[in-house]
Amino acid sequence: MGITRKYWKGIEELKQTPEFIKHKEQEFPNQQTIEEFLSDDKLAETSTARRDFLKFLGFSVAAATLAACEAPVTKAVPYVVKPENVTPGMPTWYASTYYDGYSYASILVKTREGRPIFIKGNKEYGFTKGGVNPQVIASVLGLYDSERLSGPLANKKSTSWSNVDKEITSAIKSAKKVTLLSNTLISPSLNRVISEMATALNGESGSKFEHIQYDAVSYSAIREANLKSFGASIIPGYDFSKAKTVVSIDADFLNSWLLPTEFAVQYGLTRNPDSKWMSKHFQFESILSVSGSNADYRGMVKPSELAGVLSYLIKGLGGSTSVSATIPASAKLAADEAIKSLKKSGKESLIVCGSNNVGLQILTNKLNNLLNAYGTTLDLTNTIELFKGDDHQVQKFVKDVVSGKGPEVLLMLGVNPVYSLPNGDAFGKALSNIKTTVSFASHEDETASLVKYICPDHHALEGWNDYKPKANHFAIAQPTIRPLHNTASALESLLVWNGKAQRGGKDSAVAYDYMAATFATQVPGADFAFTTHNSCTELATTSTALVYKDASVSNLPKSNDKEVVLYQKAGIGIGLQANNPWLQELPDPISKVTWDNYITMNPVTMENDGYATTYDQEHGLNLATVTVNGKSVTLPVYPLPGQAIGTIGIALGYGRGANGEKIGKAAFQTKEYGGYETENGKPKAIGANVYGFVSTVNGNIEYYNSAKIEKASGEYSIAATQIHHTVMGRHSIVRETTLGIYTSKDKEAYNPAHKLEKLNKEGEHEKRPMKEFDLWDAHPVEKIGHRWGMTVDLSSCIGCGSCLIACQSENNVPVVGKDEVRRGREMHWLRIDRYFSSDEEAAVGTRKDKETFSYDKAEDAAENPKVVHMPMMCHHCNHAPCETVCPVAATTHSNEGLNQMAYNRCIGTRYCANNCPYKVRRFNWFNYPSYKKFTEINPAQDDLGRMVLNPDVTVRTRGVMEKCSFCVQRIQATKLSAKKEARVVGDGEFATACSDSCPTNAIIVGDWNDVNSIIRKSSDDNRAYQALEEVGVKPNVWYKVKVRNEENSLLNKLQVVEEVAENKKAGH
Amino acid sequence: MQKEAVIREPLILGHKTYHDITEDVCRPIEDKAPKMWYILFGIALIIGLYGVGSICYLLGTGIGVWGLNKTIGWAWDITNFVWWVGIGHAGTLISAVLLLFRQKWRMAINRSAEAMTIFAVFMAGLFPLIHMGRLWVGYWVLPIPNQFGSLWVNFNSPLLWDVFAISTYLSVSLVFWYIGLIPDFATIRDRAKKPLSKKMYSILAFGWSGRAKHWNRFELVSLVLAGLATPLVFSVHSIVSFDFATSVIPGWHTTIFPPYFVAGAVFSGFAMVQTLLLIMRKAMGLEAYIHTKHVEYMNIVIMVTGSIVGTAYITELFISWYSGVEYEAYAFINRATGPYWWAYWSMMTCNVISPQLMWFKPLRRSLLFTFFISIVVNIGMWFERYVIIVTSIHRDYLPAAWSMHYPSHIDIAVYVGTIGLFFVFFLLFARFFPVLALNEVKTILKGSGQSYKESPDYHEHH
């Protein structure tokens, strides 16, 4: 019984008008073609008058002009054939290994559309367990350095590989003496080809070929000392994770000493006050190092007093030594406590010594042996295979070259002796006496610019490599991109020159095949592809029983009026990546200075000698001339509290490219309006090279020396990211306690909640926690969906700076250069605030005495201050003060608790930045990707450098605000992959770049609404507090109270449960 | 006609007739400009153009050409903004509030005070515009229908309230000023001899014919506009103060700000009026209309508002201690003893001590002394805003982010440039506009004119 409804298109259809019937069949009106229109005779009669014509003309011009205003269209060309493992928009991760002769780490490389863009530590494979340092993370930028050599050079002229090969091969053949000078080669394949070369050239007993390993910073003394103590020239394995007491004698093991990537991770494990035990760390040093800043007790000593400290410890533990146990007052307390602690922990102790003085190392061995630490914290079997350079051998070789008795062919691999030798200049001049000089350098650096042939090696991310950093460890580095330039692996070059292979061109398999063969012999039975996938595998070690015997101690560092200490900074290290703008702009973990090296001196001494001890944008520091070994440099004098009186410190690694060598665009000083500062027509180097300041003691290179320092005229601008150094006793920012208090007292004692007075029902005043006060309606982020949160453990943060560089790499943070940093405009989304304690504080952030507290005195750091490193990023406040003040709602709150920035909407009033209590917002003062001031330093201004940008993150334009986003692009990616697999996001599945790269796991992120998540538990912990809680902004970031494993009688008195105090008051 | 007691000082000195008033006001417009005018105009124009050039450089290069940094997001820009807005307070106060309170002495000064207001608000309005990182999308602060997914402005933001407050204030002031100008333009039109100026002034006069109906409407509109403008006098600076008061920054987050800012604004506005009028009365021969009594009245306003400001400063200090809030206390300790102590003590000296000197009658009747103090007050008021803005944020919560502010030469050029531009406008005004509300002044000639007060008739009609 269907009713057929009838619909009409209109009244015409209903009425069936004649027009309707006529046009019914024609759905569209009859179109007239242009030809028809133009050929219409009546066209001339139409009324398009002159005025109409002008109107049309005007309109079209205006329309065309407006249309031209649009942004230029950049074409994205899709793949015609999709490569395997490459899905546009999806990252591909490769497990690999990083080694540059200085840093070593097992890494994961993120590639997007075939471009490596991010490096992080590999937490699952390799003994570094995810540990990286800023230099490893930043090395990805070096791949896209536009001044990297793009092919072989002969006599500075570009040439072909076949020419180079022909000439070098014949030179090697005809030479009487061939020397290969390399950094410590830990590659089994390279070592194999070198031994093959030696066999081929030397025959049975010849000495035509020689391989000398040379480390820019030498560890020769450890090997020599062990040769004397154990009869083996080894560097033992160290295990900080087993050490209940760590005594470091001038070893910055968290930053530069030996294997900081491994040691920082191990150390981090022992710094958790919630685990069974927490290590006690003693540091005796001259400069305030990163390790020293984390020590529980720190003694300030001059290099010449280190032996006294060691002897004092030995005697304190019942040992005997001929060295006198004199110890300065500034180290007495720390040494006495160390003896107590060492006695308690016995063999679970570890003494490390950073000096390259054999005597000091022998004393260290003695102490470790006295404690029975060999076998627990020190491993004589699984030795560290890095730093094999032998000072005596290197010295002899250098002397030969300088005196004209050098080899006929000199191959230089991974070294830059002209820069890093104490007498580099003389060595450089002497290079011209050698008939054939070859370098494998990637740039025309100080040494390579003086050689005949440069045969550039691949960048570490472009080629195959294998490494044996430890006796039991075999690691593989795999390429993550096809070589960008016409470079060739050094392994291949050596094979070719030894006549064992033919050049393979860009897609050469020579190195790969040779490596696979090496692998088969070194790791029999293992699968090469599988190992490559994991990046490493274990090797069996054969343990030979080494027996300790006492060795005599001589040539200990001599005492001097002024002693200079040469150290290495977190960013620049020994200067390998001096052209890396990320690292140049990485604030030094302690001084917070960027783009420079300087003379460090204790402010107490400086005030006596009339040096300025404060600095800011317009007030520089005084210059001084330091003279050592007859060489002098003039550098600014930086006031570094904690520096031993009578010592000065200068960082190595600066002054690269002093003769204007082409080592990379960012390696030189730039001017205020762009371009380089010049000196004699050449770009001016950053800082000064102080390799010449080393002393040679009995053939060993030592990084201590006696110095003369004289105040020079003039001021020097310093670009520091922090110009105020104490926390002014502000307890709501930094909270500290001791392990004793933490384990024995209530939370109220060391981490009291901030309370405000409120009227209760009875009309009486009552102190209630901040949680109960709220001006605003709560954001609907609790209990619904995700709520991203973060905890930062101040106890485990060592201040290394890895998070900062990881953030910069992940989020395309622009580099702004020295002049802009000096003006307080660095763009880092994450910074690490460093606070020194003052004499007014019992601990950082705790006033000694509230009544007598003086703001004036609190501004000055103590002479030997305690240090707190406090990573600071956007707190994603649930009541964000920035959100309410933006007139155009460019910054808003997401329903996942994130404070979001819509760059497109921002009009740049900067009101949000002013109103941010944490001062984490960063404004684009200029157009960093195009303004002339940043041409040399910002990689985004370079066609090749731009390749490093993360395509998931917008490059911001000028005039907009930016800030930490909690790596929202990673959150989205994690959520999407979970959604695709129809599951919830798992705990720990998402990590921000900072938490991902933290070697000590100090930064934890996750979903706070997941009550079982690690982050939720961490934020509910007794140690968790919110910085500036009383402001009421309800941040999603929690800090955790810094716990020091020390005795602090003042804190004991101050940190009593507040309730008790109140009860007392009520009783009165 | 309203008459006042003889013992009150006359408001118009000398034996002026209605025609004299017309002549006195119109002469500078009709005569050739004196050489001095050209010199001053030339100087102002050069300075103004330098400022415009600097602004162009700023817009072309980025906010980085100023001396701001990651900690200090506002410094000279917003200081200048608040300073100019403050100066722009006196005009409307004089013309609206004093009109409602029937203060006849306002008639001599209201025209130029209002002109000053408008030009000052122009200068003030410039700063929020150029301080934006992306001026070209600045129109997003207006709640206009749009197609960006229909994005709306954030009504919680005090900066948005500023947009409304300033634009309302400017438009009402402008209309008020112009309405007052109409009868005077008509007078000039009627006297004009050259065809061009006749044409121009007849356009400006809106066809005013002086009929009773016109006067009636004129009075009514003036009263209505005065009623509208009066709350604006108080709202504008209250809202400007909300920029700071609603924030979380110690030293900004202060509930005392609205009344304190309004008093400060009136204080600085009157000082600027003094500076300008003391020169103008001399240069344009208006000593008979703007004389010691007017100056004294204004000095009393300066003294009263200055005392309010001083009280506010001391209240702030007290509260910072009394609140027991660590950060609040430090903000004020830092102001007085920190690196910017000199700015704080300049402010205290200029704004708290100098107006107190006005208690002495000989001083407040001394034109030279008044001129000096008027400059001092405006310097002090500039420092007040600088102290509030910069010394609060340069050391706020986290000591690691503490910083110092150093102005760049562009900061200085833009500020000085706006002073130049202001004088360009003001000199043009003085040259082409009747600087005295001549038709209004005529209404008090018989009530407060000296010659009438001295004439015997004056008492009989009483």
HADDOCK unambig.tbl for C-alpha pairs under 7 A between the chains (distance, minus, plus):
assign (segid A and resid 722 and name CA) (segid B and resid 400 and name CA) 5.61 0.50 0.50
assign (segid A and resid 722 and name CA) (segid B and resid 401 and name CA) 6.47 0.50 0.50
assign (segid A and resid 723 and name CA) (segid B and resid 403 and name CA) 6.92 0.50 0.50
assign (segid A and resid 724 and name CA) (segid B and resid 399 and name CA) 6.06 0.50 0.50
assign (segid A and resid 724 and name CA) (segid B and resid 400 and name CA) 5.71 0.50 0.50
assign (segid A and resid 724 and name CA) (segid B and resid 402 and name CA) 6.30 0.50 0.50
assign (segid A and resid 725 and name CA) (segid B and resid 400 and name CA) 6.47 0.50 0.50
assign (segid A and resid 726 and name CA) (segid B and resid 399 and name CA) 6.82 0.50 0.50
assign (segid A and resid 727 and name CA) (segid B and resid 399 and name CA) 5.62 0.50 0.50
assign (segid A and resid 823 and name CA) (segid B and resid 69 and name CA) 6.39 0.50 0.50
assign (segid A and resid 824 and name CA) (segid B and resid 69 and name CA) 5.16 0.50 0.50
assign (segid A and resid 824 and name CA) (segid B and resid 70 and name CA) 5.89 0.50 0.50
assign (segid A and resid 825 and name CA) (segid B and resid 69 and name CA) 5.24 0.50 0.50
assign (segid A and resid 825 and name CA) (segid B and resid 70 and name CA) 5.30 0.50 0.50
assign (segid A and resid 833 and name CA) (segid B and resid 400 and name CA) 5.70 0.50 0.50
assign (segid A and resid 884 and name CA) (segid B and resid 156 and name CA) 5.65 0.50 0.50
assign (segid A and resid 884 and name CA) (segid B and resid 157 and name CA) 5.66 0.50 0.50
assign (segid A and resid 885 and name CA) (segid B and resid 156 and name CA) 6.61 0.50 0.50
assign (segid A and resid 885 and name CA) (segid B and resid 157 and name CA) 4.21 0.50 0.50
assign (segid A and resid 885 and name CA) (segid B and resid 158 and name CA) 6.38 0.50 0.50
assign (segid A and resid 886 and name CA) (segid B and resid 154 and name CA) 6.76 0.50 0.50
assign (segid A and resid 886 and name CA) (segid B and resid 157 and name CA) 5.72 0.50 0.50
assign (segid A and resid 887 and name CA) (segid B and resid 141 and name CA) 6.19 0.50 0.50
assign (segid A and resid 887 and name CA) (segid B and resid 153 and name CA) 6.09 0.50 0.50
assign (segid A and resid 887 and name CA) (segid B and resid 154 and name CA) 5.09 0.50 0.50
assign (segid A and resid 887 and name CA) (segid B and resid 157 and name CA) 5.08 0.50 0.50
assign (segid A and resid 887 and name CA) (segid B and resid 159 and name CA) 5.70 0.50 0.50
assign (segid A and resid 887 and name CA) (segid B and resid 160 and name CA) 5.15 0.50 0.50
assign (segid A and resid 888 and name CA) (segid B and resid 140 and name CA) 6.53 0.50 0.50
assign (segid A and resid 888 and name CA) (segid B and resid 141 and name CA) 5.78 0.50 0.50
assign (segid A and resid 888 and name CA) (segid B and resid 153 and name CA) 4.62 0.50 0.50
assign (segid A and resid 888 and name CA) (segid B and resid 154 and name CA) 5.34 0.50 0.50
assign (segid A and resid 889 and name CA) (segid B and resid 153 and name CA) 6.17 0.50 0.50
assign (segid A and resid 889 and name CA) (segid B and resid 154 and name CA) 5.16 0.50 0.50
assign (segid A and resid 907 and name CA) (segid B and resid 132 and name CA) 6.08 0.50 0.50
assign (segid A and resid 907 and name CA) (segid B and resid 133 and name CA) 5.83 0.50 0.50
assign (segid A and resid 907 and name CA) (segid B and resid 134 and name CA) 4.98 0.50 0.50
assign (segid A and resid 907 and name CA) (segid B and resid 135 and name CA) 6.93 0.50 0.50
assign (segid A and resid 907 and name CA) (segid B and resid 137 and name CA) 6.28 0.50 0.50
assign (segid A and resid 907 and name CA) (segid B and resid 138 and name CA) 6.18 0.50 0.50
assign (segid A and resid 908 and name CA) (segid B and resid 132 and name CA) 4.90 0.50 0.50
assign (segid A and resid 908 and name CA) (segid B and resid 133 and name CA) 4.05 0.50 0.50
assign (segid A and resid 908 and name CA) (segid B and resid 134 and name CA) 5.90 0.50 0.50
assign (segid A and resid 909 and name CA) (segid B and resid 131 and name CA) 6.58 0.50 0.50
assign (segid A and resid 909 and name CA) (segid B and resid 132 and name CA) 4.77 0.50 0.50
assign (segid A and resid 909 and name CA) (segid B and resid 133 and name CA) 6.36 0.50 0.50
assign (segid A and resid 910 and name CA) (segid B and resid 73 and name CA) 5.64 0.50 0.50
assign (segid A and resid 913 and name CA) (segid B and resid 73 and name CA) 6.56 0.50 0.50
assign (segid A and resid 914 and name CA) (segid B and resid 71 and name CA) 6.93 0.50 0.50
assign (segid A and resid 914 and name CA) (segid B and resid 72 and name CA) 6.71 0.50 0.50
assign (segid A and resid 914 and name CA) (segid B and resid 73 and name CA) 5.69 0.50 0.50
assign (segid A and resid 914 and name CA) (segid B and resid 393 and name CA) 6.96 0.50 0.50
assign (segid A and resid 915 and name CA) (segid B and resid 247 and name CA) 5.93 0.50 0.50
assign (segid A and resid 915 and name CA) (segid B and resid 248 and name CA) 6.15 0.50 0.50
assign (segid A and resid 915 and name CA) (segid B and resid 249 and name CA) 6.28 0.50 0.50
assign (segid A and resid 917 and name CA) (segid B and resid 397 and name CA) 5.94 0.50 0.50
assign (segid A and resid 918 and name CA) (segid B and resid 398 and name CA) 6.42 0.50 0.50
assign (segid A and resid 919 and name CA) (segid B and resid 71 and name CA) 6.25 0.50 0.50
assign (segid A and resid 919 and name CA) (segid B and resid 401 and name CA) 6.61 0.50 0.50
assign (segid A and resid 922 and name CA) (segid B and resid 70 and name CA) 6.10 0.50 0.50
assign (segid A and resid 925 and name CA) (segid B and resid 62 and name CA) 5.64 0.50 0.50
assign (segid A and resid 925 and name CA) (segid B and resid 63 and name CA) 5.17 0.50 0.50
assign (segid A and resid 925 and name CA) (segid B and resid 64 and name CA) 4.29 0.50 0.50
assign (segid A and resid 926 and name CA) (segid B and resid 61 and name CA) 6.50 0.50 0.50
assign (segid A and resid 926 and name CA) (segid B and resid 62 and name CA) 4.87 0.50 0.50
assign (segid A and resid 926 and name CA) (segid B and resid 63 and name CA) 6.82 0.50 0.50
assign (segid A and resid 926 and name CA) (segid B and resid 64 and name CA) 5.80 0.50 0.50
assign (segid A and resid 958 and name CA) (segid B and resid 62 and name CA) 6.82 0.50 0.50
assign (segid A and resid 959 and name CA) (segid B and resid 62 and name CA) 6.82 0.50 0.50
assign (segid A and resid 959 and name CA) (segid B and resid 133 and name CA) 3.56 0.50 0.50
assign (segid A and resid 959 and name CA) (segid B and resid 134 and name CA) 5.21 0.50 0.50
assign (segid A and resid 960 and name CA) (segid B and resid 133 and name CA) 6.16 0.50 0.50
